[in-house]
Amino acid sequence: MKSIRLATAVVAAGLLAVCATAAAVGSTKKAVTISVASLIPGSTPAAIQQFNEQVAEFERAHPSIKVKPVEYQWTGPTFAAKLAAGTLPTVFEVPFTDARTLGDNGQLADLTAGAKALPYVSKYNKAVLAEGTDSKGRIVALPKGAYAQALHYNRKLFAQAGLNPNKPPRTWAQVEADALAITQKTGKPGYVEMAKDDNTAGWILTTLVYTLGGRMEQGIGTRAKATVDNKQTISALNLLHHMRWVDNSMGANFDYGWSDINQAFAAGNIGMYISGSDVYTNLVQASKIDPSIYGLAALPLAKNKKAGVLGGGTLVAVKPTVSAAEKAAALKWIDFFYEEPLISKAQAVRNAKTLVANKQPVGVPALPLFNKKQYDLANSWIKPYINVPIAQMKPFLTDIFAQPLIPEPEASTQSVYHALDAVVEAVLTNRNADIQGMLKQANSVAQQAISSGS
């Protein structure tokens, strides 16, 4: 995926549901059962009910298909284990970073014929669709959603610290100063970094490095060169070291992953943290956040030409071992649940109404899956139903226009992230950590993974 710039408003519906046409994805006349990724463990009863209503709607439209929801949350280690054991649901989700390699390895079903039969296939954002296309040109996954990394902040803690909640930090020096003020005035960690060793720590560190203008690798494929020990990575780790050991503004928990940091933030225990711009959906569904405390800002960028925002997203794939009937049914579900609400006004409105009725978010910031014309049109359909605190997201929605979006490292992405996990953990738990020495070792590990294609 090449770098792209955002040129449109980043507002999209959260969960998706719609009725699809049978002709677009093949025939499923015989009764068939498929399992599908549903919500992450710990989702609220309202979110589960809303999902189940969508399943019931789909089954009414397709009486020969039975859908079995399966709780699902992607993490590097758990996904690898389920993939190896063959225990993934029929329809599951993978990050942008993984689909092409999985497709090349024959670990995803070939969806090309069914995808190309979809009436809206020509309207896809080509850069996004490319993320689900393998080296042989086969479509092995369809887009669910895309995001830009962002700074999530607690407006209440900002106010308690004497800071202006409408003016979040625009430089990393201001992030550090605001984090210190929050800690000193409220006793809560002003800034927290995800540092779990499931590739999350490396992912967030890479995000920070991108904002300073660094890159974790050069080139593509097995000939790519690992560059995780670049000067921007050293600067990023030194910043974290200073906030941790000098300012003491990062708290005492340095094992946060994606879900638990969301829970801590929603509970009001974190001033600021980095995650995807679409996290508000999870904050509502799994953590019952008070909307009044939520603020969203674009990440600060260094003043150099290479500084940018890490962008990513999620794709929907199908197990390669499915029968033809199961694949056809899976494509119908993908069409129904993920894609059509951005194409069909009636279904987009119906979906938004269902979400609102179940107190689920509509209007969470995301990146367009389709072309600008279709994207703007779809946003106009759901505008009356947007129920997220858009005004509190203005710092993100305004500033993101001028920020270049940089894709995640292409070669051996998860392995590169994992090589950095231990470095982040050491910096946050060992005051005397040898940053340059550990980065040199991490670079060697990352290079070995890249060269072997692992």
C-alpha positions as a printed Julia matrix, in Angstrom:
454×3 Matrix{Float64}:
   0.0     0.0    0.0
   1.48    3.3   -1.02
   1.29    6.4    1.15
  -1.92    8.33   0.68
  -3.18   11.65   1.96
  -6.53   12.15   3.54
  -8.64   14.6    1.58
 -12.1    13.92   2.88
 -13.92   14.08   6.2
 -13.21   10.94   8.2
 -16.64   10.02   9.52
 -18.17    6.6    8.94
 -20.71    4.31  10.52
 -19.47    1.87  13.13
 -20.79   -1.68  12.83
 -22.28   -2.49   9.46
 -25.3    -4.47   8.3
 -27.27   -4.66   5.08
 -29.09   -7.01   2.74
 -27.08   -8.25  -0.22
 -28.09   -9.56  -3.58
 -27.76  -13.29  -4.12
 -26.51  -12.95  -7.66
 -23.48  -10.95  -6.55
 -21.87  -13.69  -4.51
 -23.12  -17.0   -5.89
 -25.82  -19.49  -5.08
 -26.43  -21.07  -1.67
 -29.66  -23.01  -2.25
 -28.66  -25.9   -0.01
 -28.72  -25.37   3.76
 -25.32  -24.34   5.07
 -23.92  -23.16   8.4
 -21.06  -20.69   8.73
 -19.33  -19.28  11.81
 -18.49  -15.58  11.8
 -16.36  -13.29  13.92
 -18.69  -11.26  16.11
 -17.65   -8.97  18.96
 -14.63   -9.03  21.24
 -14.95  -10.82  24.61
 -16.46   -8.55  27.25
 -18.75   -6.58  24.92
 -21.85   -5.1   26.53
 -25.24   -6.85  26.38
 -26.54   -4.0   24.2
 -23.75   -4.53  21.66
 -24.35   -8.28  21.64
 -28.08   -7.76  21.16
 -27.44   -5.4   18.27
 -25.16   -7.96  16.6
 -27.66  -10.76  17.11
 -30.39   -8.64  15.53
 -28.21   -8.26  12.47
 -27.68  -12.02  12.34
 -31.45  -12.54  12.53
 -31.99  -10.02   9.74
 -29.46  -11.81   7.55
 -30.99  -15.23   8.21
 -34.44  -13.92   7.3
 -33.05  -12.68   3.98
 -31.13  -15.94   3.44
 -33.15  -18.75   5.05
 -30.8   -21.43   3.73
 -27.84  -19.97   5.68
 -27.34  -20.41   9.42
 -24.91  -17.99  11.07
 -23.03  -18.92  14.24
 -21.42  -15.88  15.95
 -18.03  -16.45  17.56
 -16.34  -13.98  19.93
 -13.19  -12.81  18.22
 -10.29  -10.48  18.9
  -7.17  -10.44  16.75
  -3.81  -10.59  18.47
  -0.62  -11.9   16.91
  -0.06  -14.94  19.16
  -3.7   -16.05  19.43
  -4.31  -15.69  15.72
  -1.22  -17.71  14.84
  -2.29  -20.48  17.23
  -5.85  -20.63  15.89
  -4.62  -20.53  12.29
  -2.27  -23.44  12.93
  -4.96  -25.41  14.76
  -7.63  -24.71  12.14
 -10.01  -23.3   14.76
 -10.71  -19.89  13.18
 -14.35  -19.14  12.31
 -15.41  -19.39   8.67
 -15.31  -15.6    8.38
 -12.64  -13.82  10.39
 -10.75  -10.54  10.48
  -7.07   -9.8    9.9
  -5.07   -6.56   9.9
  -3.89   -4.96   6.66
  -0.39   -6.19   7.45
  -1.21   -9.89   7.22
  -3.6   -10.61   4.36
  -1.17  -10.61   1.43
   1.29  -12.96   3.12
  -1.48  -15.27   4.29
  -2.87  -15.29   0.76
   0.5   -16.08  -0.75
   0.84  -18.95   1.73
  -2.51  -20.41   0.73
  -3.98  -19.74   4.17
  -6.94  -17.67   2.95
  -9.7   -18.58   0.51
  -9.58  -17.05  -2.94
 -12.52  -14.61  -3.09
 -11.69  -13.09  -6.47
 -14.66  -14.36  -8.48
 -17.23  -13.47  -5.85
 -15.64  -10.11  -5.07
 -15.5    -9.06  -8.71
 -19.18   -9.94  -9.08
 -20.14   -7.42  -6.41
 -21.92   -4.48  -8.06
 -19.81   -1.92  -6.19
 -16.35   -3.44  -6.65
 -15.24   -0.61  -8.96
 -15.99    1.94  -6.23
 -13.45    0.58  -3.73
 -10.58    2.8   -2.67
  -7.95    1.01  -4.78
  -5.22    1.46  -2.16
  -7.42   -0.19   0.47
  -8.51   -3.09  -1.79
  -4.85   -3.7   -2.64
  -4.23   -4.6    1.0
  -6.41   -7.69   0.51
  -4.85   -8.69  -2.82
  -1.96  -11.19  -2.86
   1.1   -11.22  -5.12
  -0.75  -13.25  -7.77
  -3.52  -10.65  -8.0
  -6.07  -12.76  -6.14
  -8.49  -10.98  -3.81
  -8.14  -12.89  -0.55
  -9.83  -10.41   1.8
 -12.27   -7.51   1.59
 -12.01   -4.28   3.6
 -13.84   -3.87   6.89
 -12.43   -0.54   7.96
  -9.37    1.68   7.88
  -8.0     4.05  10.47
  -5.27    6.54  11.23
  -3.46    6.43  14.55
  -4.56    9.22  16.86
  -4.16   10.69  20.32
  -7.07    9.85  22.63
  -7.33   12.11  25.67
  -9.49   12.56  28.75
 -11.12   15.99  28.68
 -12.07   15.82  32.35
  -8.49   15.17  33.46
  -7.3    17.97  31.18
  -9.68   20.4   32.87
  -8.72   19.18  36.36
  -5.07   19.76  35.47
  -5.8    23.33  34.37
  -5.4    22.49  30.68
  -7.81   23.48  27.91
  -9.71   20.36  26.75
 -10.33   22.02  23.39
  -6.6    22.49  22.78
  -4.84   19.13  23.05
  -1.07   19.03  22.51
   0.28   19.61  19.02
   3.93   18.73  19.72
   5.56   15.89  21.66
   7.04   18.45  24.04
   3.49   19.57  24.8
   2.4    15.93  25.26
   5.15   15.55  27.84
   4.24   18.81  29.6
   0.52   18.04  29.65
   1.13   14.5   30.9
   3.23   15.86  33.75
   0.56   18.43  34.64
  -2.16   15.76  34.69
  -0.12   13.5   36.94
   0.83   16.27  39.36
  -2.69   17.71  39.59
  -4.83   14.54  39.5
  -2.56   11.68  40.53
  -3.51    9.81  37.33
  -0.98    8.78  34.64
  -0.85   11.63  32.15
   0.3     9.46  29.25
   0.32    5.67  28.92
   1.99    3.55  26.25
   0.73    0.12  25.21
   3.69   -2.11  26.0
   2.36   -5.67  25.89
   4.68   -8.2   24.27
   2.07   -9.43  21.77
   3.42   -7.09  19.05
   1.39   -4.19  20.49
   4.39   -2.46  22.05
   6.25   -2.53  18.73
   3.18   -1.28  16.87
   2.77    1.79  19.07
   6.52    2.49  19.11
   6.48    2.38  15.3
   3.61    4.89  15.35
   5.66    7.26  17.47
   8.73    6.8   15.27
   6.71    7.62  12.14
   5.62   10.93  13.68
   9.3    11.82  14.09
  10.12   10.88  10.48
  11.71    7.47  11.03
  11.0     4.14   9.32
  11.45    0.6   10.56
  12.55   -0.89   7.24
  13.52   -0.01   3.7
  12.53   -1.96   0.6
  10.01   -4.74   0.16
   9.83   -8.49   0.57
  12.71  -10.63   1.76
  15.22   -8.13   0.35
  14.02   -5.36   2.65
  16.48   -3.92   5.16
  15.55   -3.59   8.83
  16.17   -0.07  10.17
  14.55   -0.24  13.61
  17.72    1.16  15.23
  17.37    4.51  13.44
  17.89    7.81  15.27
  14.15    8.55  15.45
  13.53    5.28  17.32
  16.26    6.25  19.77
  14.62    9.67  20.21
  11.19    8.08  20.74
  12.52    5.69  23.39
  14.4     8.5   25.11
  11.14   10.47  25.28
   9.38    7.5   26.88
  12.32    6.99  29.25
  12.17   10.63  30.35
   8.41   10.59  30.95
   8.72    7.29  32.83
  11.79    7.89  35.0
  12.18   11.67  35.25
   8.61   12.99  35.06
   7.01    9.83  36.5
   3.94   10.67  34.41
   3.24    7.21  32.96
   1.89    5.39  36.0
   2.91    1.93  37.17
   1.25   -0.44  34.67
   3.5    -1.23  31.72
   1.71   -4.31  30.42
  -1.27   -2.71  28.73
  -2.66   -4.29  25.58
  -5.38   -2.96  23.3
  -8.43   -4.03  25.3
  -7.22   -3.28  28.81
  -5.87    0.16  27.98
  -9.29    0.99  26.5
 -10.93   -0.14  29.72
  -8.55    1.91  31.85
  -9.11    4.98  29.72
 -12.9     4.63  29.78
 -12.72    4.31  33.58
 -11.05    7.72  33.73
  -7.64    6.45  34.79
  -5.51    7.6   31.85
  -4.87   11.09  30.54
  -3.66   10.28  27.01
  -2.77    7.27  24.87
  -2.2     6.34  21.23
  -4.49    4.03  19.28
  -6.51    3.9   16.08
  -8.97    6.7   15.36
 -11.84    4.2   15.46
 -11.37    3.07  19.09
 -14.44    4.94  20.33
 -16.62    2.06  19.15
 -14.87   -0.32  21.55
 -14.92    2.26  24.35
 -18.72    2.26  24.07
 -19.32   -1.42  23.41
 -16.94   -2.95  25.93
 -16.21   -0.21  28.45
 -19.32    2.0   28.67
 -17.35    5.22  28.42
 -18.91    8.51  29.54
 -18.91   10.45  26.24
 -18.27   13.74  28.03
 -14.71   12.76  28.97
 -13.66   11.75  25.46
 -11.35   13.79  23.27
  -9.63   12.85  20.0
  -6.68   14.65  18.42
  -4.31   14.11  15.53
  -0.85   12.95  16.51
   1.87   15.6   16.78
   4.27   15.51  13.83
   7.89   16.6   13.77
   8.71   19.35  11.31
  10.37   17.23   8.64
   9.23   15.91   5.28
   9.16   12.25   6.31
   6.99   12.67   9.41
   3.59   11.06   9.06
   0.8     9.1   10.69
   0.73    5.32  10.72
  -2.41    4.1    9.0
  -3.86    0.64   9.04
  -7.07   -1.25   8.97
  -8.92   -4.51   9.09
  -9.83   -6.94   6.33
 -12.34   -9.78   6.31
 -11.21  -13.19   5.09
 -12.51  -16.75   4.76
 -10.92  -20.05   5.77
  -9.28  -21.77   2.78
 -10.78  -25.17   3.64
 -14.43  -24.17   3.14
 -16.71  -25.8    0.6
 -18.02  -23.87  -2.38
 -21.38  -23.46  -0.63
 -19.72  -22.19   2.56
 -17.62  -19.72   0.6
 -20.7   -18.4   -1.2
 -22.51  -18.03   2.13
 -19.48  -16.34   3.68
 -19.35  -13.81   0.86
 -23.03  -13.07   1.37
 -22.35  -12.37   5.05
 -19.37  -10.14   4.26
 -21.47   -8.25   1.75
 -24.35   -7.96   4.22
 -22.47   -7.08   7.38
 -19.42   -5.11   6.23
 -19.76   -3.57   2.79
 -23.21   -2.59   1.57
 -24.15    0.1    4.14
 -21.66    2.39   2.42
 -23.36    1.78  -0.92
 -27.1     1.45  -0.22
 -28.89    4.44   1.31
 -31.84    2.43   2.57
 -29.6    -0.08   4.3
 -27.19    2.55   5.62
 -30.09    4.4    7.24
 -31.62    1.19   8.53
 -28.3     0.15  10.01
 -27.78    3.55  11.65
 -31.25    3.43  13.18
 -30.59   -0.04  14.57
 -27.3     1.1   16.07
 -28.89    4.15  17.66
 -31.79    2.1   19.04
 -29.26   -0.18  20.74
 -27.21    2.77  22.0
 -24.29    1.9   19.73
 -22.02    4.51  18.13
 -22.64    5.95  14.68
 -20.08    8.33  13.18
 -16.8     7.06  14.63
 -13.82    8.54  12.7
 -12.44    6.15  10.11
 -10.88    6.27   6.65
 -12.84    5.75   3.43
 -13.14    2.26   1.98
 -14.72    3.56  -1.22
 -14.02    6.47  -3.54
 -14.57   10.05  -2.4
 -17.88   10.54  -4.19
 -19.41    7.42  -2.67
 -17.84    8.13   0.71
 -19.27   11.65   0.94
 -22.66   10.41  -0.22
 -22.75    7.66   2.41
 -21.8    10.12   5.13
 -24.69   12.37   4.13
 -27.11    9.43   4.56
 -26.13    8.77   8.17
 -25.6    12.38   9.28
 -28.96   12.64  11.13
 -28.07    9.57  13.19
 -24.52   10.41  14.25
 -24.44   10.07  18.02
 -20.76   10.3   18.86
 -19.29   13.51  20.35
 -18.13   14.91  17.01
 -17.32   18.35  18.45
 -14.89   16.7   20.87
 -13.21   14.97  17.91
 -12.65   18.22  16.02
  -8.9    18.41  16.78
  -8.52   15.13  14.91
 -10.98   15.77  12.09
  -9.4    19.15  11.37
  -5.69   18.41  11.59
  -5.72   15.0    9.92
  -6.35   16.65   6.54
  -2.78   17.92   6.39
  -1.07   14.78   7.63
   0.44   12.15   5.29
  -0.71    8.62   6.04
   2.13    6.08   6.08
   1.38    2.35   5.83
   2.74   -0.11   8.34
   6.09   -1.8    7.59
   5.36   -4.14   4.7
   7.9    -6.93   5.19
   7.35   -9.32   8.13
   5.31   -6.66   9.91
   4.29   -8.57  13.01
   7.78  -10.03  13.44
   9.3    -6.55  13.24
   6.86   -5.33  15.87
   7.62   -8.31  18.08
  11.34   -7.63  17.86
  10.65   -4.22  19.42
   8.34   -5.4   22.21
  11.15   -6.27  24.6
  12.9    -2.96  23.97
   9.84   -0.95  24.95
   9.28   -3.11  28.02
  12.89   -2.68  29.12
  12.82    1.1   28.74
   9.69    1.33  30.89
  10.81   -1.13  33.59
  14.58   -0.67  33.76
  15.92    2.84  34.35
  19.36    1.77  33.07
  18.18    0.0   29.92
  20.76    0.09  27.11
  18.56    1.61  24.42
  21.07    1.55  21.58
  22.35   -1.91  22.44
  18.86   -3.38  22.62
  17.86   -1.7   19.37
  20.89   -3.16  17.64
  19.84   -6.62  18.8
  16.21   -5.97  17.8
  17.36   -4.88  14.36
  19.23   -8.17  13.93
  16.14  -10.15  14.95
  13.93   -8.12  12.63
  16.34   -8.57   9.74
  16.43  -12.32  10.24
  12.62  -12.43  10.14
  12.48  -10.29   7.01
  15.12  -12.31   5.18
  13.35  -15.57   5.99
   9.93  -14.16   5.13
   8.55  -15.0    8.57
